[in-house]
């Protein structure tokens, strides 16, 4: 296939789907990874698409490139987040070794957790303080503190997480769609999320309805890697997905 033909096909796919991965393009266009990456770079430089980690998104897509401060995010869809968090907390069993990701919705879980025999590991500083104040056994991951999300990140955090094997874990996300999976704006935070998910037997992503079809620049898990707990779903592609749990009022 000629270069201009590949460009046309890439842009056509993006128009249809909004996002596309390098792997998908390799399979659809029967081209090498290096060729696809060069094509994406050219199209990005020409303003035809936005190149992101592992693929590309349409220039008019709902893509997030920056984290919003925790204090601001706490009051966005607060009632929906609390509903999701309350249900998620009920899934914890007495014998669990739990991972609790930093984030506002996972933070809301703490008020509703009842299992004091379980052990909790988190990279959220405020989460660790709340858990300890309620009398839970909690392990705070060590590393670099990211102020905007109050999350501990970096190589030290990753190395520590690689030693653990969680029975269940709960994560937040900045965006989710079927092609890009679960995404976040920060590569270091994405790595912490990715490693912790890989080391958990049962995985839940807490996701209010506004996060669907949002895309941030770094993927940390595939769409099918976790069960999504949300307040409602819109769009046929999500309504028919088998890994979405809707918590009703």
C-alpha positions in Angstrom: 0.0 0.0 0.0 1.3 3.4 -0.9 2.0 6.0 1.8 -0.8 8.3 0.7 -3.2 5.4 0.7 -2.2 4.5 4.3 -2.7 8.1 5.3 -6.3 8.0 3.9 -7.1 4.8 5.7 -5.7 6.0 9.0 -7.8 9.2 8.9 -10.8 7.2 7.8 -10.5 4.9 10.7 -10.0 7.8 13.1 -13.1 9.5 11.7 -15.1 6.3 12.4 -13.7 5.4 15.8 -12.1 8.5 17.3 -9.0 6.6 18.5 -6.8 3.9 17.1 -3.8 2.0 18.4 -0.6 1.1 16.6 -1.4 -2.6 16.9 -4.8 -2.1 15.2 -3.2 -0.2 12.4 -0.5 -2.8 11.9 -3.2 -5.5 11.5 -5.6 -3.5 9.3 -3.0 -2.0 7.0 -0.5 -4.9 7.0 2.4 -2.6 7.7 5.3 -2.7 10.2 5.2 -1.0 13.5 8.0 1.4 12.4 6.0 2.3 9.3 2.8 3.0 11.2 4.7 5.2 13.8 6.3 7.2 11.0 2.9 7.7 9.4 1.4 8.9 12.6 4.2 11.3 13.2 3.7 12.8 9.7 0.0 13.1 10.2 0.5 14.6 13.7 3.0 17.2 12.3 0.5 18.1 9.6 -2.3 18.6 12.2 -4.4 15.7 10.8 -4.5 13.8 14.1 -3.0 13.8 17.6 -0.3 11.2 18.3 -0.6 9.7 21.8 1.2 6.9 23.6 0.5 3.7 21.7 -1.6 5.2 18.9 -3.5 8.3 17.9 -6.8 10.2 18.4 -8.8 12.4 16.1 -8.0 16.1 16.5 -11.6 16.8 17.7 -11.7 13.9 20.2 -12.3 14.4 23.9 -8.7 14.0 25.0 -7.4 15.0 28.4 -3.7 16.0 28.6 -3.6 17.3 32.2 -4.8 16.2 35.6 -7.3 18.4 37.5 -6.5 19.2 41.1 -8.1 16.8 43.6 -10.0 19.6 45.4 -11.7 20.5 42.1 -12.5 16.9 41.0 -14.0 16.0 44.4 -17.3 17.9 43.7 -17.7 16.8 40.0 -20.5 14.2 39.9 -20.1 13.8 43.6 -23.4 12.0 44.2 -22.7 9.5 41.4 -19.2 8.9 42.7 -20.5 8.2 46.2 -23.0 5.7 44.8 -20.3 3.9 42.9 -18.0 4.0 45.9 -20.5 2.6 48.3 -21.2 -0.4 46.1 -17.5 -1.0 45.5 -16.8 -1.0 49.2 -19.4 -3.7 49.7 -17.3 -6.0 47.5 -14.4 -6.3 49.9 -14.3 -9.5 52.0 -12.7 -10.1 55.4 -9.8 -12.1 54.0 -8.9 -9.7 51.2 -5.5 -8.1 50.5 -6.8 -4.9 48.8 -5.2 -2.3 46.5 -6.8 1.1 46.6 -5.7 3.5 43.9 -5.4 7.2 44.5 -8.4 9.2 43.3 -11.6 10.9 44.4 -14.0 8.0 43.8 -11.7 5.4 45.5 -11.4 7.9 48.3 -15.1 8.0 48.8 -15.0 4.2 49.3 -13.3 4.5 52.7 -16.3 5.9 54.5 -18.2 2.7 53.5 -15.6 0.0 54.0 -16.6 -2.4 56.8 -14.0 -5.2 56.6 -11.4 -4.4 59.3 -9.8 -7.8 58.9 -8.7 -7.0 55.4 -5.3 -5.4 54.7 -5.2 -2.3 52.5 -2.4 -1.0 50.3 -2.6 2.4 48.6 -0.6 5.0 46.8 -3.0 7.7 48.0 -1.6 9.7 50.9 -5.0 11.0 52.0 -6.5 7.5 51.6 -3.8 6.1 53.9 -4.6 8.7 56.5 -8.3 8.1 56.4 -7.9 4.3 56.5 -5.6 4.6 59.5 -8.0 7.0 61.3 -10.7 4.4 60.9 -8.6 1.7 62.5 -7.7 -0.3 59.3 -4.4 -1.9 58.7 -2.9 0.1 55.8 0.4 0.0 53.9 1.3 3.3 52.1 3.4 2.8 48.9 6.7 4.8 49.0 8.0 7.0 46.3 7.5 10.5 44.8 4.4 12.5 45.7 2.4 14.0 42.9 0.7 17.0 44.3 -2.2 17.3 41.8 -3.6 13.8 42.5 -2.0 13.3 46.0 -0.7 10.0 44.5 2.7 8.3 45.2 4.4 7.5 41.9 7.8 6.7 40.4 10.2 3.8 40.3 10.3 3.2 44.0 6.5 2.8 44.1 6.6 0.4 41.1 9.3 -1.7 42.7 7.3 -2.0 45.9 4.1 -3.0 44.0 5.9 -5.7 42.1 6.3 -7.6 45.4 2.6 -7.8 46.2 -0.2 -10.0 45.0 -3.6 -8.5 45.7 -6.8 -10.5 45.9 -8.8 -7.4 44.8 -8.1 -3.9 43.7 -10.0 -0.7 42.9 -8.7 2.0 40.4 -9.8 5.4 39.1 -9.4 6.5 35.5 -9.5 9.8 33.6 -11.0 8.2 30.5 -12.2 4.9 29.1 -13.1 3.6 25.6 -12.9 0.3 23.9 -9.9 1.1 21.7 -7.6 2.9 24.2 -8.8 1.2 27.3 -8.3 3.0 30.6 -6.2 6.1 30.3 -4.5 8.8 32.4 -2.5 12.0 31.6 0.7 11.1 33.5 3.1 8.3 32.4 4.5 7.8 35.9 1.1 7.4 37.4 0.0 5.2 34.5 2.9 2.8 35.3 1.8 2.5 39.0 -1.7 1.8 37.9 -0.5 -0.8 35.3 1.7 -2.7 37.7 -0.9 -2.8 40.5 -3.6 -4.0 38.1 -1.2 -6.7 36.8 -0.7 -7.9 40.4 -4.4 -8.2 41.3 -6.7 -11.2 40.9 -9.9 -9.2 40.7 -10.0 -5.7 39.3 -12.5 -3.0 39.4 -12.3 0.4 37.8 -14.6 3.1 39.3 -15.8 5.3 36.5 -18.7 7.8 36.5 -20.5 8.3 33.2 -18.5 11.4 32.1 -15.4 9.3 31.7 -16.8 7.2 28.9 -15.2 8.0 25.5 -12.8 10.3 27.2 -9.1 9.7 26.2 -6.0 10.7 28.1 -2.6 10.4 26.6 -1.4 7.2 28.4 -3.1 3.8 28.5 -2.6 1.7 31.7 -4.9 -1.2 31.0 -7.0 -2.7 28.2 -10.8 -2.2 28.2 -11.4 -5.9 29.1 -8.8 -6.0 31.9 -11.2 -4.9 34.6 -14.8 -4.7 35.6 -16.2 -1.2 35.3 -18.4 0.1 38.1 -20.4 3.1 37.0 -23.6 5.1 37.6 -25.0 4.8 34.0 -23.9 4.0 30.4 -24.7 5.6 27.2 -23.9 4.3 23.7 -24.6 0.9 22.2 -20.9 -0.2 22.4 -20.9 0.2 26.2 -24.5 -1.1 26.8 -23.6 -4.4 25.3 -20.2 -4.8 27.0 -20.0 -7.7 29.4 -17.7 -6.0 31.9 -19.8 -3.1 33.0 -21.8 -3.0 36.3 -24.3 -0.1 36.6 -25.1 0.9 40.2 -28.7 2.2 40.3 -29.9 4.8 42.8 
